[in-house]
Amino acid sequence: MSATPLLEVKGLSAGYGAAAVLRDIDLAVRPGQVAVVLGANGAGKTTLMRALAGTLPHTGTISIDGVDVSNSRPDIMLRHGVSLIPQGRGTLTTMSVRDNLRVGAVSRKDRAGIAADLERWFEIFPRLAERSEQIAGTLSGGEQQMLAVARALMSRPRLLLCDEVSLGLAPLIVQGLFDRLRQVNEESGTALLLVEQNAELALDISSQVYLLEVGSVAASGTTESFRENNSIRQAYLGY
């Protein structure tokens, strides 16, 4: 794994109007790495993901491969290889499954590669293949989340930001989604930054952990060190 961060964040602060949510956040994700951000509701996890994806103004710096991309628009972040799966799925509900996936590849020009990726994600998510011409808004919650993941991957991101992909889904569906995320990381080398309330599943596929408390990084370290920390284990893993 490269020693140079793919994503490096220094002194990031952000909020909504006069309300500060994040304060002086530092974190890094290396190429091919899976990192997870843990924290209670209201800790600032979604605000962090929005700032990283370019949908929320901030102070401090965000760098991709050492290039400062702070406050770049979402389309510029996409060109730098950063794709977001937003909380709440975010599918285009009036369009078909296939057209949703095509929208995910809007920044690409390689028609043959796009066609190949469509088939790849239909193979990895067979339920989407079965419903390829179905309107996305009529899918079940789990199917819509599968579609959100596949659509984000259609841009061939180097870094995939995942904001609570398990939210509101049945445990079996969640396990399947995390299995697919692990597969994408292992087969494609796509780096993942996960914001996740299901800490146990997230830690199963991650190597680096950041703990957010009231808008600041309260602790960071390897997954193993977090599992060995009694107070963190009891608070976030329930044992």
KEMARNU-683703 format. One record per residue (C-alpha): residue number from 1; residue in three letters; z, x, y. Coordinates in Angstrom, 2 decimals. Layout:
<sites>
<site><seq>NUM</seq><type>ALA</type><c3>Z</c3><c1>X</c1><c2>Y</c2></site>
...
</sites>
This chain:
<sites>
<site><seq>1</seq><type>MET</type><c3>0.00</c3><c1>0.00</c1><c2>0.00</c2></site>
<site><seq>2</seq><type>SER</type><c3>-0.95</c3><c1>1.35</c1><c2>3.40</c2></site>
<site><seq>3</seq><type>ALA</type><c3>1.85</c3><c1>2.69</c1><c2>5.59</c2></site>
<site><seq>4</seq><type>THR</type><c3>0.10</c3><c1>1.34</c1><c2>8.70</c2></site>
<site><seq>5</seq><type>PRO</type><c3>1.05</c3><c1>-2.29</c1><c2>9.48</c2></site>
<site><seq>6</seq><type>LEU</type><c3>-1.69</c3><c1>-4.89</c1><c2>9.40</c2></site>
<site><seq>7</seq><type>LEU</type><c3>0.49</c3><c1>-7.03</c1><c2>11.69</c2></site>
<site><seq>8</seq><type>GLU</type><c3>3.09</c3><c1>-5.50</c1><c2>14.01</c2></site>
<site><seq>9</seq><type>VAL</type><c3>5.22</c3><c1>-7.57</c1><c2>16.37</c2></site>
<site><seq>10</seq><type>LYS</type><c3>7.45</c3><c1>-6.00</c1><c2>19.01</c2></site>
<site><seq>11</seq><type>GLY</type><c3>9.79</c3><c1>-7.74</c1><c2>21.44</c2></site>
<site><seq>12</seq><type>LEU</type><c3>8.21</c3><c1>-11.16</c1><c2>20.93</c2></site>
<site><seq>13</seq><type>SER</type><c3>9.78</c3><c1>-13.98</c1><c2>22.94</c2></site>
<site><seq>14</seq><type>ALA</type><c3>8.40</c3><c1>-17.51</c1><c2>23.20</c2></site>
<site><seq>15</seq><type>GLY</type><c3>9.40</c3><c1>-21.08</c1><c2>23.88</c2></site>
<site><seq>16</seq><type>TYR</type><c3>8.36</c3><c1>-24.39</c1><c2>25.37</c2></site>
<site><seq>17</seq><type>GLY</type><c3>8.52</c3><c1>-24.66</c1><c2>29.14</c2></site>
<site><seq>18</seq><type>ALA</type><c3>11.87</c3><c1>-23.33</c1><c2>30.32</c2></site>
<site><seq>19</seq><type>ALA</type><c3>13.38</c3><c1>-23.55</c1><c2>26.84</c2></site>
<site><seq>20</seq><type>ALA</type><c3>13.47</c3><c1>-20.16</c1><c2>25.12</c2></site>
<site><seq>21</seq><type>VAL</type><c3>13.18</c3><c1>-20.41</c1><c2>21.31</c2></site>
<site><seq>22</seq><type>LEU</type><c3>12.40</c3><c1>-16.84</c1><c2>20.20</c2></site>
<site><seq>23</seq><type>ARG</type><c3>14.02</c3><c1>-13.75</c1><c2>21.66</c2></site>
<site><seq>24</seq><type>ASP</type><c3>12.91</c3><c1>-10.16</c1><c2>21.12</c2></site>
<site><seq>25</seq><type>ILE</type><c3>11.43</c3><c1>-10.51</c1><c2>17.63</c2></site>
<site><seq>26</seq><type>ASP</type><c3>10.30</c3><c1>-7.36</c1><c2>15.78</c2></site>
<site><seq>27</seq><type>LEU</type><c3>8.55</c3><c1>-7.58</c1><c2>12.42</c2></site>
<site><seq>28</seq><type>ALA</type><c3>5.67</c3><c1>-6.06</c1><c2>10.48</c2></site>
<site><seq>29</seq><type>VAL</type><c3>3.43</c3><c1>-6.99</c1><c2>7.55</c2></site>
<site><seq>30</seq><type>ARG</type><c3>1.47</c3><c1>-4.27</c1><c2>5.77</c2></site>
<site><seq>31</seq><type>PRO</type><c3>-1.95</c3><c1>-4.72</c1><c2>4.14</c2></site>
<site><seq>32</seq><type>GLY</type><c3>-1.59</c3><c1>-6.64</c1><c2>0.89</c2></site>
<site><seq>33</seq><type>GLN</type><c3>2.11</c3><c1>-7.31</c1><c2>1.44</c2></site>
<site><seq>34</seq><type>VAL</type><c3>3.91</c3><c1>-10.62</c1><c2>1.04</c2></site>
<site><seq>35</seq><type>ALA</type><c3>6.69</c3><c1>-11.14</c1><c2>3.59</c2></site>
<site><seq>36</seq><type>VAL</type><c3>8.88</c3><c1>-14.19</c1><c2>4.07</c2></site>
<site><seq>37</seq><type>VAL</type><c3>10.76</c3><c1>-15.53</c1><c2>7.09</c2></site>
<site><seq>38</seq><type>LEU</type><c3>13.91</c3><c1>-17.45</c1><c2>6.17</c2></site>
<site><seq>39</seq><type>GLY</type><c3>16.05</c3><c1>-19.52</c1><c2>8.48</c2></site>
<site><seq>40</seq><type>ALA</type><c3>17.66</c3><c1>-22.89</c1><c2>9.01</c2></site>
<site><seq>41</seq><type>ASN</type><c3>15.93</c3><c1>-25.77</c1><c2>10.78</c2></site>
<site><seq>42</seq><type>GLY</type><c3>15.70</c3><c1>-24.95</c1><c2>14.48</c2></site>
<site><seq>43</seq><type>ALA</type><c3>15.82</c3><c1>-21.18</c1><c2>13.96</c2></site>
<site><seq>44</seq><type>GLY</type><c3>12.36</c3><c1>-20.78</c1><c2>15.50</c2></site>
<site><seq>45</seq><type>LYS</type><c3>10.21</c3><c1>-20.25</c1><c2>12.41</c2></site>
<site><seq>46</seq><type>THR</type><c3>7.36</c3><c1>-22.60</c1><c2>13.39</c2></site>
<site><seq>47</seq><type>THR</type><c3>7.43</c3><c1>-21.29</c1><c2>16.96</c2></site>
<site><seq>48</seq><type>LEU</type><c3>6.96</c3><c1>-17.79</c1><c2>15.54</c2></site>
<site><seq>49</seq><type>MET</type><c3>3.96</c3><c1>-18.84</c1><c2>13.47</c2></site>
<site><seq>50</seq><type>ARG</type><c3>2.35</c3><c1>-20.61</c1><c2>16.42</c2></site>
<site><seq>51</seq><type>ALA</type><c3>2.74</c3><c1>-17.53</c1><c2>18.59</c2></site>
<site><seq>52</seq><type>LEU</type><c3>1.25</c3><c1>-15.30</c1><c2>15.90</c2></site>
<site><seq>53</seq><type>ALA</type><c3>-1.71</c3><c1>-17.66</c1><c2>15.41</c2></site>
<site><seq>54</seq><type>GLY</type><c3>-2.49</c3><c1>-17.73</c1><c2>19.13</c2></site>
<site><seq>55</seq><type>THR</type><c3>-1.51</c3><c1>-21.33</c1><c2>19.85</c2></site>
<site><seq>56</seq><type>LEU</type><c3>1.61</c3><c1>-20.58</c1><c2>21.91</c2></site>
<site><seq>57</seq><type>PRO</type><c3>1.98</c3><c1>-18.18</c1><c2>24.87</c2></site>
<site><seq>58</seq><type>HIS</type><c3>4.55</c3><c1>-15.42</c1><c2>24.50</c2></site>
<site><seq>59</seq><type>THR</type><c3>5.84</c3><c1>-12.16</c1><c2>25.91</c2></site>
<site><seq>60</seq><type>GLY</type><c3>6.03</c3><c1>-8.96</c1><c2>23.89</c2></site>
<site><seq>61</seq><type>THR</type><c3>3.19</c3><c1>-7.57</c1><c2>21.79</c2></site>
<site><seq>62</seq><type>ILE</type><c3>1.29</c3><c1>-8.63</c1><c2>18.68</c2></site>
<site><seq>63</seq><type>SER</type><c3>-0.95</c3><c1>-5.96</c1><c2>17.16</c2></site>
<site><seq>64</seq><type>ILE</type><c3>-3.50</c3><c1>-6.14</c1><c2>14.34</c2></site>
<site><seq>65</seq><type>ASP</type><c3>-4.42</c3><c1>-2.73</c1><c2>12.90</c2></site>
<site><seq>66</seq><type>GLY</type><c3>-2.87</c3><c1>-1.18</c1><c2>16.00</c2></site>
<site><seq>67</seq><type>VAL</type><c3>-5.00</c3><c1>-3.27</c1><c2>18.39</c2></site>
<site><seq>68</seq><type>ASP</type><c3>-3.04</c3><c1>-5.36</c1><c2>20.91</c2></site>
<site><seq>69</seq><type>VAL</type><c3>-4.08</c3><c1>-9.00</c1><c2>20.45</c2></site>
<site><seq>70</seq><type>SER</type><c3>-1.18</c3><c1>-10.53</c1><c2>22.39</c2></site>
<site><seq>71</seq><type>ASN</type><c3>-1.90</c3><c1>-14.05</c1><c2>23.67</c2></site>
<site><seq>72</seq><type>SER</type><c3>-5.38</c3><c1>-14.08</c1><c2>22.15</c2></site>
<site><seq>73</seq><type>ARG</type><c3>-6.92</c3><c1>-17.49</c1><c2>21.48</c2></site>
<site><seq>74</seq><type>PRO</type><c3>-6.83</c3><c1>-18.82</c1><c2>17.90</c2></site>
<site><seq>75</seq><type>ASP</type><c3>-10.55</c3><c1>-18.10</c1><c2>17.42</c2></site>
<site><seq>76</seq><type>ILE</type><c3>-9.98</c3><c1>-14.47</c1><c2>18.42</c2></site>
<site><seq>77</seq><type>MET</type><c3>-7.08</c3><c1>-14.20</c1><c2>15.98</c2></site>
<site><seq>78</seq><type>LEU</type><c3>-9.37</c3><c1>-15.61</c1><c2>13.32</c2></site>
<site><seq>79</seq><type>ARG</type><c3>-11.91</c3><c1>-12.89</c1><c2>14.05</c2></site>
<site><seq>80</seq><type>HIS</type><c3>-9.14</c3><c1>-10.36</c1><c2>13.53</c2></site>
<site><seq>81</seq><type>GLY</type><c3>-8.52</c3><c1>-11.86</c1><c2>10.10</c2></site>
<site><seq>82</seq><type>VAL</type><c3>-5.49</c3><c1>-14.06</c1><c2>10.83</c2></site>
<site><seq>83</seq><type>SER</type><c3>-5.52</c3><c1>-17.63</c1><c2>9.50</c2></site>
<site><seq>84</seq><type>LEU</type><c3>-2.77</c3><c1>-20.25</c1><c2>9.74</c2></site>
<site><seq>85</seq><type>ILE</type><c3>-1.78</c3><c1>-23.06</c1><c2>7.38</c2></site>
<site><seq>86</seq><type>PRO</type><c3>0.18</c3><c1>-25.22</c1><c2>9.84</c2></site>
<site><seq>87</seq><type>GLN</type><c3>3.22</c3><c1>-27.27</c1><c2>9.00</c2></site>
<site><seq>88</seq><type>GLY</type><c3>2.18</c3><c1>-30.82</c1><c2>8.13</c2></site>
<site><seq>89</seq><type>ARG</type><c3>-1.05</c3><c1>-29.78</c1><c2>6.36</c2></site>
<site><seq>90</seq><type>GLY</type><c3>-3.45</c3><c1>-30.28</c1><c2>9.26</c2></site>
<site><seq>91</seq><type>THR</type><c3>-6.45</c3><c1>-31.44</c1><c2>7.25</c2></site>
<site><seq>92</seq><type>LEU</type><c3>-9.36</c3><c1>-33.11</c1><c2>9.05</c2></site>
<site><seq>93</seq><type>THR</type><c3>-8.56</c3><c1>-36.53</c1><c2>7.68</c2></site>
<site><seq>94</seq><type>THR</type><c3>-11.89</c3><c1>-38.27</c1><c2>8.45</c2></site>
<site><seq>95</seq><type>MET</type><c3>-14.02</c3><c1>-35.60</c1><c2>6.79</c2></site>
<site><seq>96</seq><type>SER</type><c3>-14.70</c3><c1>-34.99</c1><c2>3.11</c2></site>
<site><seq>97</seq><type>VAL</type><c3>-12.94</c3><c1>-32.28</c1><c2>1.11</c2></site>
<site><seq>98</seq><type>ARG</type><c3>-16.15</c3><c1>-30.24</c1><c2>0.98</c2></site>
<site><seq>99</seq><type>ASP</type><c3>-16.72</c3><c1>-30.52</c1><c2>4.73</c2></site>
<site><seq>100</seq><type>ASN</type><c3>-13.11</c3><c1>-29.50</c1><c2>5.41</c2></site>
<site><seq>101</seq><type>LEU</type><c3>-13.75</c3><c1>-26.32</c1><c2>3.45</c2></site>
<site><seq>102</seq><type>ARG</type><c3>-16.98</c3><c1>-25.68</c1><c2>5.33</c2></site>
<site><seq>103</seq><type>VAL</type><c3>-15.11</c3><c1>-26.00</c1><c2>8.63</c2></site>
<site><seq>104</seq><type>GLY</type><c3>-12.76</c3><c1>-23.29</c1><c2>7.35</c2></site>
<site><seq>105</seq><type>ALA</type><c3>-15.77</c3><c1>-20.94</c1><c2>7.18</c2></site>
<site><seq>106</seq><type>VAL</type><c3>-17.08</c3><c1>-21.74</c1><c2>10.68</c2></site>
<site><seq>107</seq><type>SER</type><c3>-16.54</c3><c1>-18.15</c1><c2>11.87</c2></site>
<site><seq>108</seq><type>ARG</type><c3>-18.72</c3><c1>-16.77</c1><c2>9.05</c2></site>
<site><seq>109</seq><type>LYS</type><c3>-22.51</c3><c1>-16.33</c1><c2>8.88</c2></site>
<site><seq>110</seq><type>ASP</type><c3>-22.95</c3><c1>-15.28</c1><c2>5.22</c2></site>
<site><seq>111</seq><type>ARG</type><c3>-24.28</c3><c1>-18.50</c1><c2>3.68</c2></site>
<site><seq>112</seq><type>ALA</type><c3>-24.36</c3><c1>-17.14</c1><c2>0.14</c2></site>
<site><seq>113</seq><type>GLY</type><c3>-20.78</c3><c1>-15.90</c1><c2>0.45</c2></site>
<site><seq>114</seq><type>ILE</type><c3>-19.63</c3><c1>-19.26</c1><c2>1.81</c2></site>
<site><seq>115</seq><type>ALA</type><c3>-21.25</c3><c1>-21.09</c1><c2>-1.11</c2></site>
<site><seq>116</seq><type>ALA</type><c3>-19.61</c3><c1>-18.67</c1><c2>-3.56</c2></site>
<site><seq>117</seq><type>ASP</type><c3>-16.21</c3><c1>-19.16</c1><c2>-1.95</c2></site>
<site><seq>118</seq><type>LEU</type><c3>-16.57</c3><c1>-22.95</c1><c2>-2.11</c2></site>
<site><seq>119</seq><type>GLU</type><c3>-17.04</c3><c1>-22.67</c1><c2>-5.86</c2></site>
<site><seq>120</seq><type>ARG</type><c3>-14.20</c3><c1>-20.18</c1><c2>-6.13</c2></site>
<site><seq>121</seq><type>TRP</type><c3>-11.66</c3><c1>-22.47</c1><c2>-4.46</c2></site>
<site><seq>122</seq><type>PHE</type><c3>-12.93</c3><c1>-25.45</c1><c2>-6.44</c2></site>
<site><seq>123</seq><type>GLU</type><c3>-12.25</c3><c1>-23.38</c1><c2>-9.57</c2></site>
<site><seq>124</seq><type>ILE</type><c3>-8.76</c3><c1>-22.36</c1><c2>-8.42</c2></site>
<site><seq>125</seq><type>PHE</type><c3>-7.98</c3><c1>-25.92</c1><c2>-7.21</c2></site>
<site><seq>126</seq><type>PRO</type><c3>-9.78</c3><c1>-28.16</c1><c2>-9.75</c2></site>
<site><seq>127</seq><type>ARG</type><c3>-8.32</c3><c1>-31.32</c1><c2>-8.17</c2></site>
<site><seq>128</seq><type>LEU</type><c3>-10.31</c3><c1>-30.51</c1><c2>-5.03</c2></site>
<site><seq>129</seq><type>ALA</type><c3>-13.47</c3><c1>-30.11</c1><c2>-7.10</c2></site>
<site><seq>130</seq><type>GLU</type><c3>-12.89</c3><c1>-33.56</c1><c2>-8.61</c2></site>
<site><seq>131</seq><type>ARG</type><c3>-12.52</c3><c1>-35.01</c1><c2>-5.11</c2></site>
<site><seq>132</seq><type>SER</type><c3>-15.06</c3><c1>-32.86</c1><c2>-3.27</c2></site>
<site><seq>133</seq><type>GLU</type><c3>-16.79</c3><c1>-35.83</c1><c2>-1.61</c2></site>
<site><seq>134</seq><type>GLN</type><c3>-13.61</c3><c1>-37.84</c1><c2>-1.03</c2></site>
<site><seq>135</seq><type>ILE</type><c3>-12.30</c3><c1>-38.32</c1><c2>2.52</c2></site>
<site><seq>136</seq><type>ALA</type><c3>-9.39</c3><c1>-35.91</c1><c2>3.03</c2></site>
<site><seq>137</seq><type>GLY</type><c3>-7.11</c3><c1>-38.55</c1><c2>4.53</c2></site>
<site><seq>138</seq><type>THR</type><c3>-7.14</c3><c1>-40.48</c1><c2>1.26</c2></site>
<site><seq>139</seq><type>LEU</type><c3>-5.82</c3><c1>-37.56</c1><c2>-0.79</c2></site>
<site><seq>140</seq><type>SER</type><c3>-2.23</c3><c1>-37.35</c1><c2>-1.98</c2></site>
<site><seq>141</seq><type>GLY</type><c3>0.17</c3><c1>-35.11</c1><c2>-0.07</c2></site>
<site><seq>142</seq><type>GLY</type><c3>-0.08</c3><c1>-32.37</c1><c2>-2.68</c2></site>
<site><seq>143</seq><type>GLU</type><c3>-3.87</c3><c1>-32.51</c1><c2>-2.69</c2></site>
<site><seq>144</seq><type>GLN</type><c3>-3.97</c3><c1>-32.32</c1><c2>1.11</c2></site>
<site><seq>145</seq><type>GLN</type><c3>-1.79</c3><c1>-29.22</c1><c2>0.98</c2></site>
<site><seq>146</seq><type>MET</type><c3>-4.10</c3><c1>-27.65</c1><c2>-1.60</c2></site>
<site><seq>147</seq><type>LEU</type><c3>-6.98</c3><c1>-28.40</c1><c2>0.75</c2></site>
<site><seq>148</seq><type>ALA</type><c3>-5.15</c3><c1>-26.87</c1><c2>3.72</c2></site>
<site><seq>149</seq><type>VAL</type><c3>-4.60</c3><c1>-23.66</c1><c2>1.74</c2></site>
<site><seq>150</seq><type>ALA</type><c3>-8.19</c3><c1>-23.48</c1><c2>0.50</c2></site>
<site><seq>151</seq><type>ARG</type><c3>-9.61</c3><c1>-24.25</c1><c2>3.95</c2></site>
<site><seq>152</seq><type>ALA</type><c3>-7.59</c3><c1>-21.45</c1><c2>5.54</c2></site>
<site><seq>153</seq><type>LEU</type><c3>-8.81</c3><c1>-19.06</c1><c2>2.84</c2></site>
<site><seq>154</seq><type>MET</type><c3>-12.45</c3><c1>-19.96</c1><c2>3.49</c2></site>
<site><seq>155</seq><type>SER</type><c3>-12.36</c3><c1>-17.63</c1><c2>6.52</c2></site>
<site><seq>156</seq><type>ARG</type><c3>-11.53</c3><c1>-14.74</c1><c2>4.14</c2></site>
<site><seq>157</seq><type>PRO</type><c3>-8.42</c3><c1>-13.80</c1><c2>6.13</c2></site>
<site><seq>158</seq><type>ARG</type><c3>-6.67</c3><c1>-10.48</c1><c2>5.74</c2></site>
<site><seq>159</seq><type>LEU</type><c3>-3.40</c3><c1>-12.17</c1><c2>6.77</c2></site>
<site><seq>160</seq><type>LEU</type><c3>-2.53</c3><c1>-15.75</c1><c2>5.85</c2></site>
<site><seq>161</seq><type>LEU</type><c3>0.28</c3><c1>-17.40</c1><c2>7.82</c2></site>
<site><seq>162</seq><type>CYS</type><c3>1.92</c3><c1>-20.16</c1><c2>5.78</c2></site>
<site><seq>163</seq><type>ASP</type><c3>4.22</c3><c1>-22.54</c1><c2>7.67</c2></site>
<site><seq>164</seq><type>GLU</type><c3>6.35</c3><c1>-24.53</c1><c2>5.20</c2></site>
<site><seq>165</seq><type>VAL</type><c3>3.60</c3><c1>-25.21</c1><c2>2.66</c2></site>
<site><seq>166</seq><type>SER</type><c3>6.16</c3><c1>-26.80</c1><c2>0.31</c2></site>
<site><seq>167</seq><type>LEU</type><c3>7.43</c3><c1>-29.36</c1><c2>2.85</c2></site>
<site><seq>168</seq><type>GLY</type><c3>7.70</c3><c1>-32.86</c1><c2>1.38</c2></site>
<site><seq>169</seq><type>LEU</type><c3>6.05</c3><c1>-32.03</c1><c2>-1.94</c2></site>
<site><seq>170</seq><type>ALA</type><c3>7.24</c3><c1>-32.55</c1><c2>-5.50</c2></site>
<site><seq>171</seq><type>PRO</type><c3>8.64</c3><c1>-29.43</c1><c2>-7.24</c2></site>
<site><seq>172</seq><type>LEU</type><c3>5.78</c3><c1>-29.23</c1><c2>-9.75</c2></site>
<site><seq>173</seq><type>ILE</type><c3>3.19</c3><c1>-29.30</c1><c2>-6.95</c2></site>
<site><seq>174</seq><type>VAL</type><c3>5.13</c3><c1>-26.66</c1><c2>-5.01</c2></site>
<site><seq>175</seq><type>GLN</type><c3>5.27</c3><c1>-24.36</c1><c2>-8.02</c2></site>
<site><seq>176</seq><type>GLY</type><c3>1.51</c3><c1>-24.73</c1><c2>-8.48</c2></site>
<site><seq>177</seq><type>LEU</type><c3>0.85</c3><c1>-23.88</c1><c2>-4.83</c2></site>
<site><seq>178</seq><type>PHE</type><c3>2.99</c3><c1>-20.76</c1><c2>-4.99</c2></site>
<site><seq>179</seq><type>ASP</type><c3>1.25</c3><c1>-19.71</c1><c2>-8.20</c2></site>
<site><seq>180</seq><type>ARG</type><c3>-2.07</c3><c1>-19.97</c1><c2>-6.36</c2></site>
<site><seq>181</seq><type>LEU</type><c3>-0.76</c3><c1>-18.00</c1><c2>-3.37</c2></site>
<site><seq>182</seq><type>ARG</type><c3>0.42</c3><c1>-15.27</c1><c2>-5.71</c2></site>
<site><seq>183</seq><type>GLN</type><c3>-3.00</c3><c1>-15.27</c1><c2>-7.36</c2></site>
<site><seq>184</seq><type>VAL</type><c3>-4.79</c3><c1>-14.95</c1><c2>-4.00</c2></site>
<site><seq>185</seq><type>ASN</type><c3>-2.55</c3><c1>-12.05</c1><c2>-2.99</c2></site>
<site><seq>186</seq><type>GLU</type><c3>-2.98</c3><c1>-10.20</c1><c2>-6.27</c2></site>
<site><seq>187</seq><type>GLU</type><c3>-6.73</c3><c1>-10.78</c1><c2>-6.70</c2></site>
<site><seq>188</seq><type>SER</type><c3>-7.92</c3><c1>-10.53</c1><c2>-3.08</c2></site>
<site><seq>189</seq><type>GLY</type><c3>-5.24</c3><c1>-8.35</c1><c2>-1.49</c2></site>
<site><seq>190</seq><type>THR</type><c3>-4.67</c3><c1>-11.00</c1><c2>1.19</c2></site>
<site><seq>191</seq><type>ALA</type><c3>-1.39</c3><c1>-10.33</c1><c2>2.98</c2></site>
<site><seq>192</seq><type>LEU</type><c3>0.93</c3><c1>-13.34</c1><c2>3.32</c2></site>
<site><seq>193</seq><type>LEU</type><c3>3.60</c3><c1>-14.18</c1><c2>5.87</c2></site>
<site><seq>194</seq><type>LEU</type><c3>5.54</c3><c1>-17.19</c1><c2>4.62</c2></site>
<site><seq>195</seq><type>VAL</type><c3>7.87</c3><c1>-19.41</c1><c2>6.59</c2></site>
<site><seq>196</seq><type>GLU</type><c3>9.63</c3><c1>-21.31</c1><c2>3.86</c2></site>
<site><seq>197</seq><type>GLN</type><c3>12.71</c3><c1>-23.44</c1><c2>3.19</c2></site>
<site><seq>198</seq><type>ASN</type><c3>12.27</c3><c1>-23.02</c1><c2>-0.57</c2></site>
<site><seq>199</seq><type>ALA</type><c3>13.76</c3><c1>-19.55</c1><c2>-0.41</c2></site>
<site><seq>200</seq><type>GLU</type><c3>13.87</c3><c1>-18.94</c1><c2>-4.16</c2></site>
<site><seq>201</seq><type>LEU</type><c3>10.14</c3><c1>-19.48</c1><c2>-4.65</c2></site>
<site><seq>202</seq><type>ALA</type><c3>9.26</c3><c1>-17.47</c1><c2>-1.56</c2></site>
<site><seq>203</seq><type>LEU</type><c3>11.40</c3><c1>-14.54</c1><c2>-2.66</c2></site>
<site><seq>204</seq><type>ASP</type><c3>9.77</c3><c1>-14.60</c1><c2>-6.09</c2></site>
<site><seq>205</seq><type>ILE</type><c3>6.45</c3><c1>-13.49</c1><c2>-4.58</c2></site>
<site><seq>206</seq><type>SER</type><c3>7.64</c3><c1>-11.44</c1><c2>-1.57</c2></site>
<site><seq>207</seq><type>SER</type><c3>8.67</c3><c1>-7.84</c1><c2>-1.06</c2></site>
<site><seq>208</seq><type>GLN</type><c3>9.98</c3><c1>-8.06</c1><c2>2.53</c2></site>
<site><seq>209</seq><type>VAL</type><c3>12.32</c3><c1>-10.60</c1><c2>4.15</c2></site>
<site><seq>210</seq><type>TYR</type><c3>13.20</c3><c1>-11.46</c1><c2>7.75</c2></site>
<site><seq>211</seq><type>LEU</type><c3>16.12</c3><c1>-13.78</c1><c2>8.48</c2></site>
<site><seq>212</seq><type>LEU</type><c3>15.87</c3><c1>-15.78</c1><c2>11.70</c2></site>
<site><seq>213</seq><type>GLU</type><c3>19.03</c3><c1>-17.20</c1><c2>13.26</c2></site>
<site><seq>214</seq><type>VAL</type><c3>18.87</c3><c1>-19.05</c1><c2>16.58</c2></site>
<site><seq>215</seq><type>GLY</type><c3>15.60</c3><c1>-17.41</c1><c2>17.58</c2></site>
<site><seq>216</seq><type>SER</type><c3>16.42</c3><c1>-13.81</c1><c2>16.72</c2></site>
<site><seq>217</seq><type>VAL</type><c3>16.03</c3><c1>-11.60</c1><c2>13.65</c2></site>
<site><seq>218</seq><type>ALA</type><c3>19.56</c3><c1>-11.47</c1><c2>12.25</c2></site>
<site><seq>219</seq><type>ALA</type><c3>18.65</c3><c1>-9.31</c1><c2>9.25</c2></site>
<site><seq>220</seq><type>SER</type><c3>15.64</c3><c1>-7.79</c1><c2>7.53</c2></site>
<site><seq>221</seq><type>GLY</type><c3>15.03</c3><c1>-5.81</c1><c2>4.39</c2></site>
<site><seq>222</seq><type>THR</type><c3>13.53</c3><c1>-5.81</c1><c2>0.94</c2></site>
<site><seq>223</seq><type>THR</type><c3>13.65</c3><c1>-8.87</c1><c2>-1.27</c2></site>
<site><seq>224</seq><type>GLU</type><c3>15.92</c3><c1>-6.99</c1><c2>-3.66</c2></site>
<site><seq>225</seq><type>SER</type><c3>18.42</c3><c1>-6.17</c1><c2>-0.91</c2></site>
<site><seq>226</seq><type>PHE</type><c3>18.55</c3><c1>-9.83</c1><c2>0.12</c2></site>
<site><seq>227</seq><type>ARG</type><c3>19.19</c3><c1>-10.95</c1><c2>-3.46</c2></site>
<site><seq>228</seq><type>GLU</type><c3>22.07</c3><c1>-8.46</c1><c2>-3.66</c2></site>
<site><seq>229</seq><type>ASN</type><c3>23.65</c3><c1>-9.64</c1><c2>-0.38</c2></site>
<site><seq>230</seq><type>ASN</type><c3>26.36</c3><c1>-12.14</c1><c2>-1.34</c2></site>
<site><seq>231</seq><type>SER</type><c3>26.55</c3><c1>-14.00</c1><c2>1.98</c2></site>
<site><seq>232</seq><type>ILE</type><c3>22.76</c3><c1>-14.39</c1><c2>2.27</c2></site>
<site><seq>233</seq><type>ARG</type><c3>22.46</c3><c1>-15.37</c1><c2>-1.37</c2></site>
<site><seq>234</seq><type>GLN</type><c3>25.09</c3><c1>-18.08</c1><c2>-1.02</c2></site>
<site><seq>235</seq><type>ALA</type><c3>23.70</c3><c1>-19.41</c1><c2>2.26</c2></site>
<site><seq>236</seq><type>TYR</type><c3>20.00</c3><c1>-19.46</c1><c2>1.37</c2></site>
<site><seq>237</seq><type>LEU</type><c3>19.72</c3><c1>-19.31</c1><c2>-2.42</c2></site>
<site><seq>238</seq><type>GLY</type><c3>22.66</c3><c1>-21.52</c1><c2>-3.33</c2></site>
<site><seq>239</seq><type>TYR</type><c3>24.42</c3><c1>-19.26</c1><c2>-5.83</c2></site>
</sites>
